[in-house]
Amino acid sequence: MSLVTLENLSVGYGANEVLRGVSLTIEPGEIVTVVGPNGSGKTTLLRTLIGAVTPTSGHVRKSSGLKIGYVPQKLHIDPTLPITVERFLRLPGGIARARCIEALEQAGVADLSRLQMSALSGGQFQRIMLARALISQPNLLLLDEATQGLDQPGSASFYLQIEEVRRATGCAVLMISHELHVVMSASDRVICLNGHVCCEGTPEIVSAAPEYRALFGTGTGGALALYRHEHDHAHDENCDHGFDHEHSQMQAESRTGVAQ
Ligand SMILES: Nc1ncnc2c1ncn2[C@@H]1O[C@H](COP(=O)(O)OP(=O)(O)OP(=O)(O)O)[C@@H](O)[C@H]1O
């Protein structure tokens, strides 16, 4: 049974309809990446999943026993606040120390528990956010641009950790990222969102960074050209991702790891 099923979901803020007719499923244990241009509704999709936004129409069906862990796009902690990593993770109350340590281990940062939150590097901070999301032992992990601000090795390492978390816990992962060349190596499926689901398919690894940069620099059309479009639906006039299916001959490697 699917962990989550979205049926014909539409979401808006006042008169601004951000998502329309979105249908998708998340299966247990799969890693799914959502790509799409700025403002295409990616964050809104995640926020709808966690119940922070109410859909205007359609349904969100969750399997019984679904537990979601959420790593938000940004979390600001007052740098003058003296608080250790362990204390921060146990803040909600009732969290056993052993569970806290286990989550830190799953996030690959067991050695950071005694550090001050203000002393963490950007990459370490995100690992702590990951540990925080893992504390409740979720079977669905949502990541919203979780590597924003990290350098490429930092991002690659973070996503390898996500794969390790999936291997160790069996949780499904739904993540948003712009770093397609890194993220897609870890993804089973990519969903292209632009208000609606433009298309979805299996990702391919882009081998050469210059090609990646060239494509990424061309905006949405380039970014979305990074994976093969394996769908067979006809595009309607609302789909404006600007991708020419006849010119998708990207150099790609087999699923061996992150791009160089
Ligand atoms: N709380 C809100 N109130 C009103 N409008 C909002 C709110 N949150 C998002 N929007 C609008 O909804 C649209 C989609 O925003 P959303 O953050 O979901 O897109 P996104 O694809 O995640 O964008 P980005 O890639 O820039 O993070 C944007 O036009 C945004 O201005």
The ligand as a Gaussian input file, in Angstrom:
#p B3LYP/6-31G(d) Opt

LIG

0 1
 N        2.208000      31.511000       2.828000
 C        2.002000      31.982000       1.584000
 N        1.090000      32.951000       1.361000
 C        0.855000      33.443000       0.114000
 N        1.502000      32.996000      -0.997000
 C        2.428000      32.030000      -0.827000
 C        2.724000      31.468000       0.464000
 N        3.688000      30.525000       0.310000
 C        3.967000      30.492000      -1.015000
 N        3.226000      31.393000      -1.700000
 C        3.274000      31.609000      -3.146000
 O        3.000000      30.385000      -3.780000
 C        3.830000      30.208000      -4.924000
 C        4.598000      28.893000      -4.799000
 O        5.489000      28.983000      -3.699000
 P        6.343000      27.742000      -3.212000
 O        7.213000      28.227000      -2.104000
 O        5.471000      26.573000      -2.965000
 O        7.208000      27.438000      -4.533000
 P        8.603000      26.697000      -4.694000
 O        8.510000      25.898000      -5.939000
 O        8.929000      25.954000      -3.443000
 O        9.578000      27.914000      -4.892000
 P       11.170000      28.066000      -4.645000
 O       11.843000      27.155000      -5.622000
 O       11.408000      29.499000      -4.940000
 O       11.428000      27.695000      -3.203000
 C        4.696000      31.440000      -5.007000
 O        4.105000      32.308000      -5.932000
 C        4.628000      32.032000      -3.616000
 O        4.742000      33.436000      -3.655000

